[in-house]
Structures are given as C-alpha cells and as structure tokens.
C-alpha cells in the first residue's frame, strides 16, 4: 500500500462534478480581489506592524512587510498555476495530492485545517474583545465575558461566527456581497488613519532605519522558548533588531498575508478560473501590500520605535496617544471591529472547503462532503465548522496559539512551491492559463524564503507544530489510510492484476496440456 500514491487530476475534476457534492461557480475577479483584502486586512493592520517595529525591526518594519509580501507573491504565483490547472476546492491539499502523494497531501490538509481553524477562532476571539471596546467608547458598560462558574464565556465570537455561518450556508455569492460592503468600509477607515497619521510624521523618527542589534539579556527557559528556531540552532544569543530583526519581523508580519491561500480554496466556485483566479489574487495582494506599507510608514514616522517598545501592547492607537491625539483610538477601535468581521467569514469558508475536499477523498468521513440541493453549499459541514470555531473562541484562550497560523500557512507554501516543479515534470501535457515565469527559479526561491521565515518563528511555536503533526499522523494511519477512496481504487487495480495473472497462467496451462 503506497503512502505516496497520487490522485490523477482528472479524478479531482470528476469528483468536483459529482451530483450532491457539487459547488456553484458564481465568483468574479472583483469578488476574489475583495476576498483577499477582506481576509488580509483586519485588526492586525493596526497592531501587527507596531509589534514588529517595537520588538524586531524598528522603522525597517516597512522592509519586513516588503519581504513578507514578496514571499507571498512568489508562493501565490505557484498557487495560481496550480489553481488554473486544477480549479477545484481544497487548494494546497488537492495540489499536493496530484503531485507528491497521499501522505504529504494529508499533512498539508491537516496543516491548512490548523491554519484556518486557529485563525478563525483567534480572530473571532479578538472580534468579541473589540466589540466590548467599541461599547466602552460609546459609554455602554457591556463586558466581553460572562462568568459561567468554572468557565468564562466570551460571547462576541458566538454571535459573529453564527451570523456568517448562516450567510455561508445560504450561498457563497451572498456572503461575498455582504463581505464586499464591509471591506470597502474598512479600506476607507484604513486610508483615513494613514492620512491622519502622516500629519504627525517627523523624519528623524525614521533614523536609524535599521537599529543596531542588541541582546535581550535573557538566558532562562522562557527566553529560549521565545527565541527563533534559527537563533536556537545556530547558538546565537537571544537578540532583537539588526538585519536579522528585519527577517524576524517579516516572519511576524507574514500574518498579514495569510488570506491569499484561502482565496485559492474557492477555485471551484469561480467563473472562468483560468483568467479570474490570477487577476483576483494578484490585485488583492497589491492592495493589501500598499495598505500595510502605508500604515507602517505612518506608524514609525509618528513616534520613535523605542516609544512603541516601551508600551505594553503597542499598536497604532498607541502612536496616536503618544502624539496627543485621543479621538483616533475610537476610529481605530471601530475600524478594527469592521476589519475583523470579513476576515472571519473568509476563514470559515476556506476551512469548510478544505475539509470538503479531504472528505470527498475519504480521508475524512465522506458524509461531510454532501452539499445542499437548494444553495449548492456544504451546509452540514459549514455548520459543524462554525460550531467548533465558536466554542473554541468562546471558551478557551486560543489567542496564545496565534503564531501557529503562520507556520501552518508557510508549510503549505513550501510544498505548493515545490509541487509546481513536480506537476510540470509529471504532466507536461497540461497547459494552465497562468505559469510562474523564469522556469524553476521562482518556485525554488519561494520555497527557500518560506523555509527561512519558518525558521524565524519561535521555538515554542515549532514544538506546538510538532505536536499537531504527530496527531495528524496518528489520525491518518488510524482512519484516513484505510478509508481513502484511492485505497479502494488501488485495491480494485490490484485485484484486476491478480485476475489477469490467473487468466494468463490458466491459458498457458491449457496451451501446454496437449504437448504433455
């Protein structure tokens, strides 16, 4: 039984057209572009850059964003080539199954579930906190949590996840239309904040642009766990800033670009995917990159990075407070709430699409892949995903696993980047509408950059990731391998080979009988 058996592309396309498990093609280039912006521009645009500037990059956080955007762009080119060749739900999982085999595909699918589930739960949690912050600014004393005896319930995540679960069950196009409205509003809020911030910019705050590296002074177990894997393996003392700080900052701000692999999961619901997918994904990435660079320039120009480092939880509101602007905090709180709203919707959709693809193949229960006759959406699966996300966000401190989102995404990016080379070698007959330029150079560069960013994540994150992979392997060998539809197909092939061999031996025996 081969652990690396591949699934023919023709089978993936046929499965996507199976009655009762079919999705409706309704999304346009505009929908995909807005979807990318919707999932990438959330509350993080007001906080992740500030954290990276304060703790890692200083004013060079702009370079961190450029490096993260470049890495994402290279990986997204590989996604676009795959998605135009295999325009079905499942994204990196389906692409890997067609090139590197079932076991690797399972691990990538398992990592995508980690990325999307954790991201949806973490962001839903933050949405509840920001909702209470908006209530506080309006003068309403409504706490974010409710004491239920042994546990505390953060009620906001239950509300927002339930709302978007209902919308996604009713139809992907309807959900996209609602998301479009919210996304345009939050782009307006971000542009307003950038313009307001530039009124306080001072050129001297940009120097030194890349601060000198300084040791953190920590040698305890906690400091070892929090340092990057690269520093741990090379024996370097825990430090911050400097050139390596720019790369470490890029690994942190990469969180801002996780949404674009989610867009690729919608390939099966896109009109004319050969043209629509590349245009929508790259347009969205361009908008997101410009917005984040604008925010980071305003942020680091308003106040010295050392002032941000002195704050307990630095964000854009911190910078406005330091320059004496108090009203901006209200705008940022409302913008954060609106920004997170659409992120949750896209992540919930992406999570359901990945599980749908894995269940079609039997690696997860086949019953999960049924779609609604009325709305052509995976209604049952969407409700299950929404319920689990809401419960985890409402009742746990899931936000401590925030960096797990990055490592799950980057691992998928590495495999997809290398998978493009495998696809070209195995299936030279395929003519995808988009091909990554410069032959194997850019896919290999994409994989190397993603691996380097992974190495800049904390040792603690890697340990959590190793535990997640161990659980994934156990589930695969306990359930997925035995129930895989490819397993059934290989069994049929083997039986046919045995029957053919028996027939051949019988014919040979008959032909030899007269001679005897």
WOWO-V899251 format. One record per residue. N is the residue number from 1. PHI is phi as a letter, one per 20 degrees, with the letter a starting at -180 (999 if undefined). OMEGA is omega in whole degrees, -180 to 180 (* if undefined). D_FIRST is the distance of its C-alpha to the first C-alpha in Angstrom with 1 decimal. Layout:
BEGIN
N	PHI	OMEGA	D_FIRST
N	PHI	OMEGA	D_FIRST
END
This chain:
BEGIN
1	999	-175	0.0
2	e	176	3.8
3	e	-175	6.5
4	d	175	9.0
5	f	-178	8.5
6	d	178	12.2
7	e	180	14.2
8	g	180	17.0
9	g	-180	20.4
10	f	178	21.7
11	f	178	19.4
12	f	179	20.6
13	f	179	24.2
14	f	179	23.8
15	f	-180	22.5
16	f	-179	25.6
17	d	-179	27.8
18	f	179	26.4
19	g	180	29.5
20	n	179	29.8
21	c	-172	27.5
22	d	176	29.7
23	d	-176	31.8
24	e	177	35.2
25	e	-176	36.2
26	b	-173	39.4
27	e	-179	39.4
28	d	177	41.7
29	g	179	42.0
30	g	180	44.6
31	f	-179	42.4
32	f	179	39.6
33	f	180	42.2
34	f	179	43.7
35	f	178	40.3
36	f	178	39.5
37	f	-177	43.0
38	f	-175	42.7
39	e	-176	39.6
40	e	-178	40.7
41	d	177	44.4
42	c	178	44.9
43	f	-179	46.9
44	g	-180	45.1
45	f	179	47.4
46	e	-174	50.3
47	c	-172	48.7
48	f	178	45.7
49	f	179	48.0
50	f	179	50.7
51	f	-180	48.3
52	f	179	47.0
53	f	-177	50.5
54	f	-169	51.9
55	d	-171	49.3
56	c	-164	47.7
57	d	-172	49.2
58	m	179	52.8
59	f	180	54.1
60	f	175	51.3
61	g	175	49.0
62	f	177	49.7
63	f	177	47.8
64	f	178	45.0
65	f	179	44.7
66	f	179	44.9
67	f	179	42.1
68	f	180	39.9
69	f	178	40.7
70	f	178	40.0
71	f	179	36.6
72	f	-178	35.9
73	f	179	37.3
74	f	-180	35.1
75	f	-178	31.9
76	f	173	33.2
77	g	179	33.7
78	f	176	30.0
79	g	-177	29.4
80	f	178	31.9
81	f	179	30.3
82	f	-174	26.9
83	f	178	28.7
84	e	176	30.8
85	e	-179	27.8
86	c	-174	25.7
87	f	179	28.4
88	c	179	26.4
89	f	176	26.4
90	p	173	24.1
91	l	-172	25.4
92	g	179	23.4
93	f	-180	20.3
94	f	-179	20.1
95	f	-179	21.2
96	f	179	18.4
97	f	-178	15.7
98	f	-173	17.2
99	c	-172	17.4
100	d	173	15.4
101	o	-169	12.1
102	f	-177	11.1
103	f	179	11.5
104	f	178	14.8
105	f	179	15.8
106	f	-179	15.5
107	f	178	17.7
108	f	176	20.1
109	f	178	20.4
110	f	178	21.0
111	f	177	23.6
112	f	176	25.2
113	f	176	25.7
114	g	-178	27.2
115	g	-172	29.5
116	f	180	30.6
117	f	-179	31.0
118	f	180	32.8
119	f	-180	35.0
120	f	-179	35.9
121	f	180	36.9
122	f	-176	38.7
123	f	174	40.7
124	f	177	41.5
125	f	179	42.9
126	f	179	45.0
127	g	178	46.1
128	f	180	47.6
129	f	179	49.4
130	f	177	50.8
131	f	178	52.0
132	f	178	54.0
133	f	177	55.4
134	f	177	56.6
135	g	-180	58.2
136	f	179	59.9
137	f	178	61.3
138	e	179	62.7
139	n	180	64.4
140	d	-179	62.2
141	e	179	61.1
142	d	-176	57.8
143	f	180	55.4
144	f	-176	51.7
145	c	177	50.6
146	c	-180	51.7
147	f	179	51.9
148	d	179	50.1
149	n	-177	50.9
150	f	-179	48.0
151	c	174	46.3
152	d	179	47.6
153	d	169	46.6
154	e	-167	46.7
155	f	-178	47.5
156	g	-180	47.4
157	g	179	43.5
158	f	-178	43.4
159	f	-173	46.0
160	f	179	44.5
161	f	178	40.9
162	f	-179	42.1
163	f	-176	44.2
164	f	174	41.5
165	f	178	38.9
166	f	-180	41.4
167	f	-179	42.0
168	f	175	38.3
169	f	-177	37.9
170	f	176	40.9
171	q	-179	39.6
172	f	-179	38.3
173	f	179	41.4
174	f	179	43.8
175	f	-180	42.1
176	f	180	42.4
177	f	177	46.0
178	f	180	46.8
179	f	-180	44.9
180	g	-179	46.9
181	f	-180	50.2
182	f	-177	49.2
183	f	178	47.8
184	f	177	51.0
185	f	-176	53.1
186	f	174	51.2
187	f	177	51.4
188	f	179	55.1
189	f	-180	55.3
190	f	179	53.4
191	f	178	55.8
192	f	-179	58.8
193	f	179	57.7
194	f	-179	57.2
195	f	180	60.7
196	f	-179	62.3
197	f	-177	60.7
198	f	175	62.0
199	f	-178	65.6
200	d	-176	65.1
201	f	173	63.4
202	c	-174	65.2
203	g	-176	64.3
204	f	179	64.7
205	f	179	61.8
206	e	-180	59.5
207	d	-9	60.5
208	f	-176	59.0
209	f	172	56.2
210	d	-178	53.7
211	f	178	55.1
212	f	178	55.0
213	f	179	52.2
214	c	178	53.4
215	f	178	51.8
216	f	179	51.1
217	n	-177	52.5
218	e	177	49.7
219	c	-177	48.2
220	f	-179	47.1
221	f	-179	43.6
222	f	179	43.9
223	f	178	44.8
224	f	-179	41.8
225	f	-176	39.4
226	e	179	41.1
227	f	-178	41.2
228	f	177	38.6
229	f	179	35.6
230	g	179	37.1
231	f	-179	40.3
232	f	-177	38.6
233	f	-178	36.6
234	e	179	39.6
235	m	-180	42.0
236	f	178	44.3
237	f	178	46.7
238	g	-177	46.2
239	b	176	48.2
240	c	-178	48.8
241	m	-175	50.1
242	m	-179	50.4
243	f	179	48.0
244	f	177	45.0
245	f	177	46.2
246	f	179	45.9
247	f	177	42.2
248	f	176	41.8
249	f	178	43.7
250	f	179	41.4
251	f	179	38.4
252	f	-176	40.4
253	f	175	41.7
254	g	174	38.3
255	g	-178	38.2
256	f	-173	40.6
257	d	-175	38.1
258	f	-171	35.0
259	f	-170	35.7
260	f	172	34.8
261	f	177	31.1
262	f	179	31.8
263	g	-179	33.8
264	f	179	30.8
265	f	-178	29.0
266	e	-174	31.8
267	g	-177	31.0
268	f	-177	30.3
269	d	-176	33.8
270	d	173	35.7
271	f	177	38.1
272	l	-173	37.6
273	g	-179	34.9
274	g	180	35.3
275	e	-172	38.8
276	f	-176	38.9
277	f	-179	36.0
278	f	-178	37.1
279	f	-177	40.7
280	f	-177	40.3
281	f	-176	38.0
282	f	176	40.2
283	f	178	43.5
284	f	180	42.3
285	f	179	41.4
286	f	-180	44.8
287	f	-178	46.7
288	f	-179	44.9
289	f	180	45.4
290	f	-180	49.1
291	f	-179	49.6
292	f	178	48.1
293	f	178	50.0
294	f	179	53.2
295	f	-178	52.7
296	f	177	52.0
297	f	178	55.1
298	f	-177	57.3
299	f	-175	56.0
300	f	175	56.5
301	e	-179	59.8
302	f	-176	61.3
303	b	175	61.1
304	f	-179	60.3
305	f	179	56.7
306	f	177	58.2
307	f	176	59.6
308	f	-179	56.2
309	f	-179	54.8
310	f	-179	57.6
311	f	-178	56.5
312	f	179	54.3
313	c	-172	51.9
314	f	174	53.0
315	b	-177	52.6
316	f	177	54.7
317	f	177	57.0
318	g	-180	57.8
319	f	179	59.0
320	f	178	61.2
321	f	-179	62.6
322	f	178	63.5
323	e	174	65.5
324	n	179	67.3
325	e	-176	65.7
326	e	-176	64.9
327	f	-177	64.3
328	f	180	61.2
329	f	179	59.3
330	f	179	59.8
331	f	-179	58.5
332	f	179	55.5
333	f	179	54.7
334	f	178	54.9
335	f	178	52.9
336	f	-180	50.2
337	f	179	50.0
338	f	-179	49.8
339	f	-179	47.3
340	f	-174	44.8
341	g	-176	45.1
342	f	178	43.2
343	g	-178	40.6
344	f	-178	39.5
345	f	-177	39.2
346	f	179	37.0
347	f	177	34.7
348	f	178	34.3
349	f	-179	33.5
350	f	179	30.9
351	g	-179	29.2
352	f	-178	29.0
353	f	178	27.6
354	f	179	24.7
355	f	177	23.8
356	g	-178	24.4
357	f	-179	21.8
358	f	180	19.1
359	f	174	20.0
360	g	-177	20.0
361	e	178	16.3
362	n	178	15.8
363	f	168	15.0
364	c	-175	18.5
365	g	-177	20.4
366	g	-178	20.9
367	f	-179	24.6
368	f	-174	25.3
369	e	178	25.0
370	f	178	27.9
371	d	-178	30.9
372	f	177	34.6
373	f	-175	36.3
374	f	-173	39.5
375	d	-178	38.6
376	l	175	35.1
377	c	177	33.9
378	f	-170	31.2
379	g	-178	34.0
380	f	-179	32.2
381	f	-180	29.8
382	f	179	32.8
383	f	178	34.8
384	f	180	32.1
385	f	-180	31.7
386	f	-180	35.5
387	f	-179	36.1
388	f	179	33.7
389	f	-179	35.2
390	f	-179	38.7
391	f	180	38.2
392	f	180	36.8
393	f	-176	39.5
394	f	-170	42.2
395	d	-178	41.7
396	c	175	40.1
397	e	-174	41.0
398	f	-177	37.9
399	f	179	39.9
400	f	-179	39.3
401	e	-173	35.7
402	g	-177	37.1
403	f	177	35.7
404	f	179	32.1
405	f	-179	32.6
406	f	-176	33.1
407	f	176	30.2
408	f	179	27.8
409	f	-176	29.3
410	f	178	29.5
411	f	177	25.9
412	f	179	25.0
413	f	-180	27.7
414	f	-176	26.3
415	f	179	22.8
416	f	180	24.5
417	f	179	27.0
418	f	-180	24.6
419	f	177	22.4
420	g	-180	25.4
421	f	179	25.4
422	f	-180	21.7
423	f	-180	22.6
424	f	-179	25.6
425	f	-177	23.9
426	f	-175	21.1
427	c	179	23.4
428	f	180	26.9
429	f	-179	27.9
430	f	178	27.9
431	c	-180	31.4
432	f	-178	31.4
433	f	178	34.9
434	c	176	34.8
435	c	177	33.6
436	f	-177	34.0
437	f	176	36.9
438	m	172	37.3
439	l	-177	34.0
440	e	-172	31.5
441	f	-175	34.4
442	f	176	34.5
443	g	179	30.7
444	f	178	30.6
445	f	178	33.8
446	g	-180	32.5
447	f	-179	29.5
448	f	179	31.9
449	f	179	34.4
450	f	178	31.9
451	f	-179	30.6
452	f	177	34.3
453	f	176	35.2
454	f	-179	32.3
455	f	179	33.8
456	e	173	37.1
457	e	-172	35.9
458	f	176	37.0
459	g	179	35.3
460	g	179	35.4
461	f	179	33.4
462	f	179	30.7
463	f	176	30.5
464	f	-179	30.2
465	f	178	27.4
466	f	177	25.5
467	f	179	25.9
468	f	178	24.6
469	f	179	21.5
470	f	177	20.9
471	f	180	21.3
472	f	178	18.9
473	f	-180	16.1
474	f	180	17.0
475	f	-179	17.0
476	f	-177	13.6
477	f	179	11.9
478	e	-175	14.5
479	c	-170	14.5
480	g	-176	12.9
481	f	-177	9.2
482	f	-175	9.9
483	d	180	12.6
484	g	176	11.4
485	f	175	12.8
486	f	176	10.3
487	f	177	7.8
488	f	-178	10.8
489	f	179	11.3
490	f	178	8.1
491	f	178	8.9
492	f	180	12.4
493	f	180	11.8
494	f	179	10.2
495	f	178	13.2
496	f	178	15.6
497	f	178	14.7
498	f	179	15.3
499	f	-180	18.4
500	f	179	19.6
501	f	180	19.2
502	f	178	21.2
503	f	-179	23.8
504	f	179	24.3
505	f	180	24.8
506	f	179	27.2
507	f	179	29.2
508	f	179	29.5
509	f	180	30.7
510	f	-179	33.2
511	f	-180	34.5
512	e	-175	35.0
513	f	-179	36.9
514	g	-179	40.4
515	f	178	40.5
516	f	*	40.2
END
